[in-house]
Amino acid sequence: MPFNNRLHRRAPLAAVLAGMLFFSAARPVSGQEYDVDLNTHPDGIYSEALMESDFGSVQLLNNLANRFTLVSDAEAREGASLRVTYVQGEIGAANSGGQFFAFLPARDEYYLDYYVKFADDFDFQLGGKLPGLSGGASNSGGNKPTGDGWSARYNWRENGRAVVYLYHLDQPSTFGQDLDLNRSFQPGVWHRLTQRIKVNTGNNNDGELQVWFDGELVFLRTDIRYRNNDQAPVDHFFFSTFHGGNTPEWAPDRTSYAYFDDIRIGTDPAVMIPGLDSGLLAQIDRPAPGAVFESPANIAIEASSFSLDHAITSIAFYANDVLLGQRTSPPYTFDWTNVAAGTYTLTARATDDTGSVATSTAVQLTVRPVDTAKGPNLALNRNVTVTSEQEGNLGSGAVDGSTDPIDRWSAQPFPQSVTIDLGAEMPINMAELVPYLDRAYQYEIATSFDGTSYTTVVDRTANTEGGALLVDSFAATSARYVKLTVTGAANYSGDWVSVVEFRLFGGGGSALTAGDATRDGTLSALDASFILQHTTGLITLPADAQTVSDVSANGTIGALDASLVLQRLVGLIPCFPVEAGCAGKR
């Protein structure tokens, strides 16, 4: 049944949203399917009037010029299809592609189903947007959600890699979060994209997202906070497609075309997804593919599973096909501890109440040995804050352990800063900077105990040296926060800060002694304090510090270990139980 309510609104978006209660009441409240097959229109410009005849109430978000056209030539799927033009050298919807809203009756759950094809010579470049569902303020463009809006468009990335581009309350940066579908768009092929969204209740992490790619269930999440206080239901079809990103390198090198057809929106799975895979799916949500850790590593594994028809009875976790553990109820998590250096392949296997088993896509990760001269990389996978970040090149890319230039932090213009929270005060005496394209960045490094007052330990603001690695050694200092500020670059005419990796070291990773929780080479009351803080959850000690903190040798870190450190400091005990030959000494 077509979506043909002819409610015409020319008011601003706020006025349109204010009228949604009336709009909702005017439509059926259940069992409705919205089907736009485009075959009733002649070839030519897809005008706002034609959109309204298909979708009811719409709002153009930019001037579409002549970039939306209906064609019934050999490129079309069946009858007529919508062709969108992406202009050579242009980014953003104002000058390439385009955007409009189709307003939906406000509900907690919808399915969206449509077909898309990229032309044979489509230039994917760094990526771009594709339509999806949204709600409330329908956040996009770096407008981080506050609870009154969200969006779930798709993105294509380099070489057509497909992701969901999700704006939600818990996204890690200003821009939306890429959720990889482990699938790619192939030029010249019609692909079917289907998403189901059920918004969360209250302020709970119980929002759902499922995605089918060409009829195969490939993605699920059941822990999303789209909104808070029951604001922002699903109430928009966000037709959004353009190249970008917001910088020139996202633009196509040639004018390109994509085609859309058979757009359907509804609530009834029996109507919306017949013929789609409704079976069992397992997925590893954490760690991310390609994650890097240092030995002995403690790795938190999280998985999820979904079936439309059956109950999940268990999820088992495997590394290199060796069983690590199993959970029979959510949350499906496993803490893999003291992991030795090596390369590992993680999988999760879900079993449902019929005995059917589904295995997740494998996640590859690396645990590398600690450099015995430098000690562990204290910045690795730590929380960061940045003054700015480029969409797709977030601050976390500077501390993810990867030296692949794709995994970098980028921002503009100069100056820009990234601040690493080490989680606790730690001694540091060396930093390494891996600059993008060997640039001769000019920068300073400063440290802080409280994240407010900083002391400069490295000043290379007059640097003229480039290369694959910039190394700075300085007097050992104790700090919790370390800020890298890039102020410019020698022999470089641009204004981009692009850091592939930033590392911090305290030295002597193999020489830690029993009880040295601070890793500063001495035993002090501060070590006992760190152990107690770790025990109570105030801080999390790095893996090597945890290893040497168990001075009681009972397999756990607790108040007893802190007490033994203090006893040794004041001379009540001569050694620790964990030390060889200590048994029986007084």
ChimeraX attribute file (.defattr): number of C-alpha atoms within 10 A of each C-alpha:
attribute: neighborCount
match mode: 1-to-1
recipient: residues
	/A:1	9
	/A:2	15
	/A:3	20
	/A:4	16
	/A:5	15
	/A:6	14
	/A:7	13
	/A:8	14
	/A:9	15
	/A:10	11
	/A:11	10
	/A:12	9
	/A:13	16
	/A:14	9
	/A:15	11
	/A:16	17
	/A:17	15
	/A:18	10
	/A:19	12
	/A:20	16
	/A:21	11
	/A:22	10
	/A:23	18
	/A:24	16
	/A:25	11
	/A:26	12
	/A:27	13
	/A:28	10
	/A:29	12
	/A:30	10
	/A:31	11
	/A:32	17
	/A:33	19
	/A:34	21
	/A:35	20
	/A:36	21
	/A:37	21
	/A:38	24
	/A:39	17
	/A:40	11
	/A:41	18
	/A:42	14
	/A:43	16
	/A:44	14
	/A:45	18
	/A:46	21
	/A:47	15
	/A:48	14
	/A:49	13
	/A:50	14
	/A:51	19
	/A:52	20
	/A:53	20
	/A:54	24
	/A:55	24
	/A:56	20
	/A:57	22
	/A:58	26
	/A:59	20
	/A:60	16
	/A:61	16
	/A:62	13
	/A:63	15
	/A:64	22
	/A:65	13
	/A:66	13
	/A:67	20
	/A:68	19
	/A:69	18
	/A:70	24
	/A:71	23
	/A:72	19
	/A:73	12
	/A:74	9
	/A:75	18
	/A:76	18
	/A:77	20
	/A:78	14
	/A:79	17
	/A:80	25
	/A:81	26
	/A:82	26
	/A:83	27
	/A:84	24
	/A:85	22
	/A:86	28
	/A:87	20
	/A:88	16
	/A:89	16
	/A:90	24
	/A:91	23
	/A:92	23
	/A:93	21
	/A:94	15
	/A:95	20
	/A:96	27
	/A:97	31
	/A:98	25
	/A:99	22
	/A:100	22
	/A:101	22
	/A:102	19
	/A:103	23
	/A:104	27
	/A:105	19
	/A:106	20
	/A:107	17
	/A:108	18
	/A:109	19
	/A:110	22
	/A:111	24
	/A:112	23
	/A:113	22
	/A:114	20
	/A:115	19
	/A:116	24
	/A:117	23
	/A:118	24
	/A:119	18
	/A:120	14
	/A:121	12
	/A:122	21
	/A:123	23
	/A:124	22
	/A:125	18
	/A:126	19
	/A:127	23
	/A:128	24
	/A:129	25
	/A:130	22
	/A:131	23
	/A:132	26
	/A:133	26
	/A:134	29
	/A:135	27
	/A:136	19
	/A:137	20
	/A:138	23
	/A:139	22
	/A:140	20
	/A:141	14
	/A:142	14
	/A:143	15
	/A:144	20
	/A:145	23
	/A:146	15
	/A:147	20
	/A:148	20
	/A:149	25
	/A:150	30
	/A:151	27
	/A:152	27
	/A:153	24
	/A:154	25
	/A:155	27
	/A:156	23
	/A:157	23
	/A:158	15
	/A:159	16
	/A:160	21
	/A:161	18
	/A:162	22
	/A:163	23
	/A:164	24
	/A:165	23
	/A:166	24
	/A:167	30
	/A:168	25
	/A:169	21
	/A:170	17
	/A:171	17
	/A:172	17
	/A:173	20
	/A:174	18
	/A:175	24
	/A:176	28
	/A:177	19
	/A:178	18
	/A:179	17
	/A:180	19
	/A:181	18
	/A:182	12
	/A:183	13
	/A:184	17
	/A:185	19
	/A:186	16
	/A:187	18
	/A:188	16
	/A:189	13
	/A:190	20
	/A:191	19
	/A:192	18
	/A:193	20
	/A:194	25
	/A:195	25
	/A:196	23
	/A:197	24
	/A:198	20
	/A:199	29
	/A:200	25
	/A:201	18
	/A:202	14
	/A:203	17
	/A:204	16
	/A:205	18
	/A:206	17
	/A:207	20
	/A:208	18
	/A:209	20
	/A:210	17
	/A:211	23
	/A:212	21
	/A:213	21
	/A:214	16
	/A:215	17
	/A:216	17
	/A:217	22
	/A:218	20
	/A:219	23
	/A:220	24
	/A:221	19
	/A:222	18
	/A:223	15
	/A:224	21
	/A:225	23
	/A:226	38
	/A:227	28
	/A:228	19
	/A:229	12
	/A:230	16
	/A:231	18
	/A:232	24
	/A:233	26
	/A:234	26
	/A:235	25
	/A:236	23
	/A:237	24
	/A:238	22
	/A:239	19
	/A:240	21
	/A:241	26
	/A:242	26
	/A:243	34
	/A:244	27
	/A:245	20
	/A:246	14
	/A:247	14
	/A:248	12
	/A:249	16
	/A:250	22
	/A:251	27
	/A:252	23
	/A:253	15
	/A:254	14
	/A:255	16
	/A:256	20
	/A:257	19
	/A:258	21
	/A:259	24
	/A:260	24
	/A:261	24
	/A:262	21
	/A:263	19
	/A:264	21
	/A:265	25
	/A:266	21
	/A:267	21
	/A:268	15
	/A:269	15
	/A:270	9
	/A:271	14
	/A:272	22
	/A:273	19
	/A:274	10
	/A:275	9
	/A:276	15
	/A:277	17
	/A:278	18
	/A:279	15
	/A:280	21
	/A:281	27
	/A:282	26
	/A:283	25
	/A:284	25
	/A:285	16
	/A:286	15
	/A:287	17
	/A:288	13
	/A:289	16
	/A:290	16
	/A:291	16
	/A:292	20
	/A:293	25
	/A:294	24
	/A:295	19
	/A:296	20
	/A:297	20
	/A:298	18
	/A:299	16
	/A:300	12
	/A:301	19
	/A:302	18
	/A:303	24
	/A:304	25
	/A:305	28
	/A:306	23
	/A:307	16
	/A:308	11
	/A:309	11
	/A:310	15
	/A:311	14
	/A:312	24
	/A:313	16
	/A:314	18
	/A:315	27
	/A:316	20
	/A:317	26
	/A:318	18
	/A:319	18
	/A:320	13
	/A:321	12
	/A:322	11
	/A:323	13
	/A:324	14
	/A:325	14
	/A:326	17
	/A:327	15
	/A:328	13
	/A:329	11
	/A:330	14
	/A:331	11
	/A:332	19
	/A:333	21
	/A:334	17
	/A:335	12
	/A:336	15
	/A:337	13
	/A:338	15
	/A:339	17
	/A:340	16
	/A:341	16
	/A:342	13
	/A:343	15
	/A:344	18
	/A:345	17
	/A:346	23
	/A:347	25
	/A:348	28
	/A:349	22
	/A:350	28
	/A:351	22
	/A:352	21
	/A:353	12
	/A:354	10
	/A:355	10
	/A:356	12
	/A:357	16
	/A:358	19
	/A:359	19
	/A:360	19
	/A:361	17
	/A:362	17
	/A:363	20
	/A:364	18
	/A:365	18
	/A:366	19
	/A:367	20
	/A:368	19
	/A:369	16
	/A:370	19
	/A:371	15
	/A:372	12
	/A:373	13
	/A:374	16
	/A:375	21
	/A:376	26
	/A:377	25
	/A:378	22
	/A:379	24
	/A:380	22
	/A:381	18
	/A:382	15
	/A:383	15
	/A:384	22
	/A:385	17
	/A:386	19
	/A:387	13
	/A:388	20
	/A:389	24
	/A:390	22
	/A:391	21
	/A:392	21
	/A:393	19
	/A:394	22
	/A:395	30
	/A:396	24
	/A:397	25
	/A:398	30
	/A:399	27
	/A:400	22
	/A:401	24
	/A:402	17
	/A:403	18
	/A:404	11
	/A:405	17
	/A:406	12
	/A:407	21
	/A:408	27
	/A:409	28
	/A:410	23
	/A:411	22
	/A:412	16
	/A:413	14
	/A:414	15
	/A:415	17
	/A:416	21
	/A:417	22
	/A:418	23
	/A:419	21
	/A:420	29
	/A:421	20
	/A:422	23
	/A:423	18
	/A:424	20
	/A:425	19
	/A:426	21
	/A:427	21
	/A:428	25
	/A:429	17
	/A:430	21
	/A:431	21
	/A:432	16
	/A:433	20
	/A:434	24
	/A:435	25
	/A:436	25
	/A:437	13
	/A:438	15
	/A:439	23
	/A:440	22
	/A:441	29
	/A:442	20
	/A:443	20
	/A:444	19
	/A:445	22
	/A:446	18
	/A:447	24
	/A:448	19
	/A:449	16
	/A:450	11
	/A:451	15
	/A:452	8
	/A:453	10
	/A:454	16
	/A:455	13
	/A:456	13
	/A:457	18
	/A:458	18
	/A:459	14
	/A:460	15
	/A:461	17
	/A:462	15
	/A:463	15
	/A:464	13
	/A:465	16
	/A:466	19
	/A:467	14
	/A:468	13
	/A:469	17
	/A:470	17
	/A:471	10
	/A:472	16
	/A:473	13
	/A:474	11
	/A:475	10
	/A:476	16
	/A:477	16
	/A:478	17
	/A:479	22
	/A:480	18
	/A:481	24
	/A:482	25
	/A:483	22
	/A:484	21
	/A:485	22
	/A:486	23
	/A:487	19
	/A:488	24
	/A:489	23
	/A:490	15
	/A:491	12
	/A:492	11
	/A:493	8
	/A:494	11
	/A:495	14
	/A:496	19
	/A:497	28
	/A:498	26
	/A:499	28
	/A:500	28
	/A:501	26
	/A:502	26
	/A:503	20
	/A:504	24
	/A:505	23
	/A:506	24
	/A:507	23
	/A:508	17
	/A:509	18
	/A:510	14
	/A:511	12
	/A:512	20
	/A:513	18
	/A:514	21
	/A:515	29
	/A:516	25
	/A:517	30
	/A:518	27
	/A:519	24
	/A:520	20
	/A:521	15
	/A:522	14
	/A:523	19
	/A:524	17
	/A:525	13
	/A:526	17
	/A:527	23
	/A:528	25
	/A:529	18
	/A:530	23
	/A:531	31
	/A:532	20
	/A:533	18
	/A:534	21
	/A:535	18
	/A:536	12
	/A:537	10
	/A:538	12
	/A:539	16
	/A:540	17
	/A:541	22
	/A:542	22
	/A:543	18
	/A:544	23
	/A:545	22
	/A:546	21
	/A:547	22
	/A:548	18
	/A:549	29
	/A:550	24
	/A:551	27
	/A:552	21
	/A:553	15
	/A:554	12
	/A:555	9
	/A:556	15
	/A:557	20
	/A:558	19
	/A:559	17
	/A:560	17
	/A:561	24
	/A:562	26
	/A:563	18
	/A:564	20
	/A:565	30
	/A:566	21
	/A:567	15
	/A:568	16
	/A:569	16
	/A:570	9
	/A:571	10
	/A:572	12
	/A:573	16
	/A:574	13
	/A:575	21
	/A:576	22
	/A:577	19
	/A:578	17
	/A:579	13
	/A:580	8
	/A:581	10
	/A:582	13
	/A:583	11
	/A:584	6
	/A:585	10
	/A:586	8
